[in-house]
């Protein structure tokens, strides 16, 4: 009986060391930021962290959490976007207030040691919802902060709310969020942590290339160009299509695979424009719209070149996926992409706005097979060292431990805490 009592006390002490994280996502749709959230909750050490996810009710994110045996708490839907229309701003303000009240009730019930807010909007809601509760809030910045009359207010909230810390997915994203006037304050609470992927999922499987191409109706002689991403003006599929039309006379065996779909209603119009452009340029037999796919790692094995010609891009994990699949990557010189691609060393960089230059670069890459092989080798090594999932998870775990150790909700020090948050900065 004495032994059982001692063991019970030890178990209780161990439970006190477990950090309770409430992950808040402002949407139920699954795209780039949500895929990072899924990677986090799936790979967190469950002996050190206890994760609960809250988001608006919706099948996508909820089902993904259920598959991973992560507890999901339904949250009120948040209707809030950057807009210049006063009537919509009033509507979004009301929706935000109701979301704040709903999240505050959830925080009161769950009693987390820290809240991981998986977007700028989630960070704003979580900061107001925890007012006076002394719960640290970690804003995870996945996007470039747009110019808007409310932008200075957002920065001020993050800069002066004492419980807020900020982690950005790239240095470009951090600079965009910091702005000009509050940059010193925001930089003092901010960290850059590059997203990571499980490179093994993208490893080439011997003999699969021909099989995958055959399934797509392609020959082994085709020069296969791929573009993977949400259909939106930001991803610039239209520029890719126009560049493809220009390069065909020089690469007559070229084909283009467009992988993705519009996620929001306003993007459906852009998707229709892409299809019209393909018909107008007479490319129906050369361009395939593959839609949203769950087998992207396999599709990448069919490619000779991956193009990421976004107009704006916080980081673009698609680039790392291409690196890990030994596919040459051509990216635009914007946002966080130059932090991933060193021109002519691990890939190629081009202006996102110049589809003529894009066409010329693709022709040059296609004619230099040895150069492409050299670049893909260096890129693969970079992916394993700088963008590995293990590195990302170690950094995120240390960051959360360091922030949570300051929380008054934790009665005893957290074992393994970094003590200094600067140690998790990824350069």
C-alpha positions in Angstrom: 0.0 0.0 0.0 2.9 2.3 0.9 4.5 1.5 -2.5 1.3 2.3 -4.3 1.0 5.7 -2.4 4.6 6.6 -3.4 3.9 5.7 -7.0 0.7 7.7 -7.0 2.6 10.8 -5.7 5.3 10.3 -8.4 2.6 10.0 -11.1 0.9 13.2 -9.8 4.3 15.0 -9.9 4.8 13.8 -13.5 1.3 15.0 -14.5 2.1 18.5 -13.2 5.1 18.6 -15.6 2.8 17.9 -18.6 2.1 21.1 -20.5 -1.5 21.5 -21.6 -1.6 23.2 -25.0 -4.8 24.6 -26.5 -4.4 24.9 -30.3 -6.8 27.4 -31.7 -7.4 27.4 -35.5 -9.9 30.1 -36.8 -11.1 27.9 -39.7 -12.1 24.3 -40.2 -10.7 24.2 -43.7 -7.3 22.4 -44.2 -4.6 24.1 -46.2 -1.0 25.1 -45.5 -1.2 26.4 -41.9 -3.5 23.6 -40.9 -1.1 21.0 -42.3 1.5 22.4 -40.0 -0.9 22.2 -37.1 -1.6 18.5 -38.0 2.2 17.8 -38.0 2.6 19.5 -34.6 -0.2 17.6 -32.8 0.8 14.3 -34.5 4.4 14.6 -33.5 4.4 16.2 -30.1 5.8 14.1 -27.3 2.6 13.1 -25.4 4.6 12.5 -22.2 5.5 16.2 -22.2 2.5 17.8 -23.9 -1.3 17.3 -23.8 -2.9 18.8 -26.9 -6.5 19.9 -27.4 -7.6 21.5 -30.6 -10.4 24.0 -31.0 -11.8 25.3 -34.3 -15.1 25.9 -35.9 -17.2 22.8 -36.4 -16.5 21.4 -39.9 -15.6 17.9 -41.1 -12.1 18.6 -42.5 -10.1 19.6 -39.5 -12.3 17.7 -37.0 -12.0 14.4 -38.9 -8.2 14.9 -39.2 -7.9 15.3 -35.4 -10.1 12.3 -34.8 -7.9 10.2 -37.0 -4.9 11.2 -34.9 -6.7 10.6 -31.6 -6.5 14.3 -30.7 -9.3 15.8 -28.7 -11.3 18.3 -30.7 -13.5 21.0 -29.1 -16.0 22.7 -31.5 -15.6 26.5 -31.6 -17.9 29.3 -32.8 -17.3 30.2 -36.5 -15.2 33.3 -37.1 -16.2 35.5 -40.1 -13.4 38.0 -40.3 -11.3 39.1 -43.3 -9.3 42.1 -44.3 -11.7 44.4 -46.2 -12.1 48.1 -47.0 -15.9 48.0 -46.8 -17.3 49.5 -43.6 -20.5 47.4 -43.6 -18.4 44.2 -43.6 -16.1 45.5 -40.9 -19.1 45.9 -38.6 -20.2 42.4 -39.4 -16.7 41.0 -38.8 -16.4 42.9 -35.5 -19.6 41.3 -34.2 -18.4 37.8 -35.3 -15.0 38.4 -33.6 -16.7 39.5 -30.3 -18.8 36.3 -30.3 -15.8 34.2 -31.0 -13.9 35.9 -28.2 -16.6 35.0 -25.7 -16.8 31.5 -27.0 -13.1 30.9 -26.7 -13.0 32.4 -23.3 -15.4 29.8 -22.1 -13.3 27.1 -23.6 -10.2 28.4 -22.0 -12.0 28.5 -18.6 -13.0 24.9 -19.0 -9.7 23.5 -20.5 -7.3 25.5 -18.3 -4.4 25.4 -20.7 -0.9 26.4 -19.8 -0.5 28.0 -23.2 -2.6 28.8 -26.3 -1.1 28.2 -29.7 -3.0 30.5 -32.0 -2.4 29.2 -35.5 -2.9 32.5 -37.5 -3.0 36.2 -37.0 -6.8 36.2 -36.7 -6.6 33.3 -34.1 -3.9 35.3 -32.2 -6.2 38.4 -32.0 -9.2 36.4 -30.7 -7.1 34.4 -28.2 -5.4 37.5 -26.9 -8.7 39.3 -26.1 -10.3 36.0 -24.9 -7.6 35.5 -22.3 -7.6 39.1 -21.0 -6.9 38.9 -17.2 -6.4 35.1 -17.2 -2.6 35.2 -17.4 -2.4 32.5 -20.0 0.5 32.9 -22.5 -0.6 33.1 -26.2 1.7 32.1 -29.0 0.8 33.7 -32.3 1.9 31.5 -35.2 2.4 33.8 -38.2 2.0 31.9 -41.5 1.1 34.8 -43.8 2.3 38.2 -44.8 0.4 40.9 -43.0 -1.4 42.9 -45.7 -1.6 46.7 -45.7 -4.9 47.8 -44.2 -6.1 50.6 -41.8 -6.3 47.9 -39.1 -2.8 46.7 -39.6 -1.2 49.2 -37.1 -3.8 48.2 -34.5 -3.0 44.5 -34.9 0.7 45.2 -34.5 0.0 47.3 -31.4 -2.1 44.5 -29.8 0.8 42.0 -30.3 3.4 44.5 -29.1 1.8 45.6 -25.9 -0.2 42.5 -24.8 2.2 41.2 -22.1 1.2 37.5 -22.6 1.9 37.4 -26.3 4.8 35.7 -28.1 5.2 35.4 -31.8 6.7 32.7 -34.0 7.0 33.3 -37.8 7.5 30.8 -40.5 10.2 32.9 -42.3 12.2 36.0 -41.8 10.2 37.6 -44.6 7.0 36.9 -42.7 8.5 38.3 -39.5 9.6 41.5 -41.2 6.1 41.9 -42.8 4.5 41.5 -39.4 6.9 43.8 -37.5 6.4 46.8 -39.8 8.3 50.0 -39.2 7.3 51.7 -36.0 6.8 48.9 -33.5 9.5 46.6 -35.0 11.8 46.8 -31.9 9.0 45.7 -29.5 7.7 43.0 -31.8 11.2 41.7 -32.6 11.8 41.4 -28.9 8.9 38.9 -28.6 9.4 37.2 -31.9 11.1 34.1 -33.2 11.6 32.5 -36.6 11.0 28.8 -36.9 11.1 27.3 -40.4 8.4 24.7 -41.0 9.6 21.1 -41.5 8.4 18.0 -43.4 8.9 14.3 -43.1 11.3 13.9 -46.1 10.8 10.1 -46.1 7.2 10.6 -47.4 8.7 12.2 -50.5 11.6 9.8 -51.1 11.7 8.4 -54.6 10.7 4.8 -55.0 12.7 2.9 -57.5 10.7 2.0 -60.6 7.6 4.1 -59.7 8.3 7.0 -62.1 7.2 5.1 -65.2 4.2 3.6 -63.5 3.0 7.0 -62.1 3.4 8.7 -65.5 1.5 5.9 -67.2 -1.4 6.5 -64.8 -1.4 10.1 -65.8 -1.4 9.2 -69.5 2.2 10.5 -70.0 5.2 9.0 -71.7 8.6 8.7 -70.3 9.9 11.1 -73.0 7.6 13.9 -71.8 9.2 16.9 -70.0 6.8 17.1 -67.1 6.4 20.5 -65.3 4.4 20.6 -62.1 2.7 23.4 -60.2 1.2 22.5 -56.8 -0.9 24.9 -54.7 -4.2 26.4 -53.9 -5.8 28.0 -56.9 -5.5 31.7 -56.2 -4.0 34.9 -57.8 -1.3 34.7 -55.1 -0.1 31.4 -56.4 -0.1 32.7 -60.0 -1.1 29.7 -62.0 -2.2 32.0 -64.7 1.4 33.2 -65.2 2.5 29.5 -65.3 0.0 28.7 -68.1 1.2 31.7 -70.2 4.8 30.8 -69.7 4.0 27.2 -70.7 2.4 28.4 -74.0 5.6 30.3 -74.8 8.0 27.5 -74.1 6.3 24.8 -76.1 8.0 25.6 -79.4 11.4 25.0 -77.7 10.2 22.0 -75.6 7.6 20.4 -77.9 7.3 17.3 -75.5 6.4 19.4 -72.5 3.3 18.8 -70.4 2.0 20.8 -67.4 0.3 19.3 -64.3 -1.7 21.8 -62.2 -2.4 20.3 -58.7 -4.8 22.1 -56.5 -8.2 23.7 -56.2 -9.8 26.9 -55.0 -10.5 26.8 -51.2 -12.6 29.9 -50.9 -15.7 31.2 -52.9 -13.9 34.2 -54.3 -11.1 32.0 -55.7 -13.6 29.9 -57.8 -13.7 32.7 -60.4 -9.9 32.6 -60.7 -10.0 28.8 -61.3 -12.5 29.3 -64.1 -10.2 31.9 -65.6 -7.4 29.4 -65.7 -9.5 26.9 -67.6 -10.6 29.5 -70.1 -6.9 30.6 -70.6 -5.9 27.0 -71.3 -8.7 26.6 -73.9 -7.9 30.0 -75.5 -4.2 29.1 -75.9 -5.1 25.7 -77.3 -3.4 23.8 -74.5 -6.1 21.3 -73.6 -4.1 18.3 -74.6 -1.0 19.6 -72.8 -2.3 20.8 -69.5 -3.9 18.6 -66.9 -6.0 20.0 -64.0 -5.6 17.3 -61.3 -7.5 18.9 -58.5 -6.8 18.4 -54.9 -4.7 15.3 -54.4 -3.6 13.3 -51.4 -0.8 11.6 -53.3 1.4 14.6 -54.0 4.5 12.7 -52.9 3.9 10.2 -55.7 3.0 12.9 -58.3 6.3 14.7 -57.6 8.1 11.6 -58.8 6.6 12.1 -62.2 8.0 15.6 -62.6 11.1 16.9 -64.3 10.6 20.4 -62.8 8.5 21.9 -60.1 7.6 25.6 -60.4 6.6 27.8 -57.5 6.0 31.2 -59.2 3.9 32.8 -56.5 3.3 36.5 -56.4 3.5 36.4 -52.6 4.7 33.4 -50.5 5.5 33.3 -46.7 7.5 30.1 -47.0 6.2 27.5 -49.5 6.7 24.0 -48.1 6.1 22.8 -51.7 9.7 23.9 -52.4 11.0 21.6 -49.6 8.8 18.8 -50.9 10.4 19.2 -54.3 13.8 19.2 -52.7 13.0 16.0 -50.8 11.7 14.3 -53.9 14.9 15.1 -55.9 12.9 17.4 -58.3 14.5 20.6 -59.6 12.6 23.6 -58.2 12.2 27.0 -59.8 10.7 29.6 -57.4 9.9 33.3 -57.5 12.1 35.8 -55.8 9.5 36.8 -53.2 8.6 36.4 -49.5 10.4 33.5 -47.9 11.3 31.6 -51.0 14.8 33.2 -51.3 15.4 31.9 -47.8 14.9 28.4 -49.2 16.4 28.6 -52.6 19.9 29.8 -53.4 20.0 30.7 -57.1 21.7 28.1 -59.2 22.9 26.3 -56.1 19.7 24.6 -54.6 17.3 25.8 -57.3 16.5 28.8 -59.5 14.9 32.2 -58.7 12.8 34.3 -61.1 10.5 37.3 -60.9 7.0 36.1 -60.3 5.6 38.9 -62.5 7.5 38.0 -65.7 6.1 34.9 -67.4 8.4 35.6 -70.4 11.5 35.2 -68.2 9.9 32.1 -66.6 9.5 30.5 -70.0 13.1 31.2 -70.9 14.4 29.8 -67.6 12.4 26.6 -67.9 13.9 26.1 -71.4 17.4 26.7 -70.0 16.9 24.2 -67.2 15.4 21.6 -69.5 18.6 21.8 -71.7 21.0 21.4 -68.8 20.4 17.9 -67.3 23.8 17.8 -65.5 23.2 21.2 -63.9 19.8 20.1 -62.8 21.2 16.9 -61.2 23.8 19.0 -59.3 21.2 21.4 -58.0 18.8 18.7 -56.9 21.6 17.0 -54.9 22.4 20.2 -53.0 18.7 20.9 -52.5 18.1 17.4 -51.0 20.9 17.9 -48.5 19.5 21.3 -47.5 16.0 19.8 -47.0 17.4 17.2 -44.6 19.5 19.7 -42.6 17.4 22.8 -42.5 13.7 21.8 -43.1 13.5 18.4 -41.3 10.4 17.7 -39.3 12.5 16.6 -36.3 14.3 20.0 -36.3 11.0 21.8 -36.5 9.4 19.8 -33.7 12.4 20.3 -31.4 12.3 24.0 -32.0 8.5 24.2 -31.5 8.6 22.1 -28.3 11.4 24.1 -26.8 9.6 27.3 -27.7 6.4 26.2 -26.0 8.2 24.9 -22.9 10.1 28.2 -22.6 6.9 30.3 -22.9 4.8 28.0 -20.7 7.4 28.1 -17.9 6.5 31.7 -17.4 2.9 30.8 -17.0 1.4 31.3 -13.5 -0.8 28.3 -14.2 2.2 26.0 -13.8 3.1 25.6 -10.2 6.5 24.0 -10.6 9.3 24.5 -13.2 9.0 22.5 -16.4 11.7 19.9 -16.8 13.7 20.4 -20.0 12.7 24.0 -20.3 15.1 26.0 -22.4 15.1 28.9 -19.9 16.1 31.2 -22.7 13.7 31.4 -25.6 16.5 32.7 -27.9 17.9 29.2 -28.1 15.0 28.1 -30.3 15.6 30.8 -33.0 16.3 29.1 -36.3 18.7 30.9 -38.7 
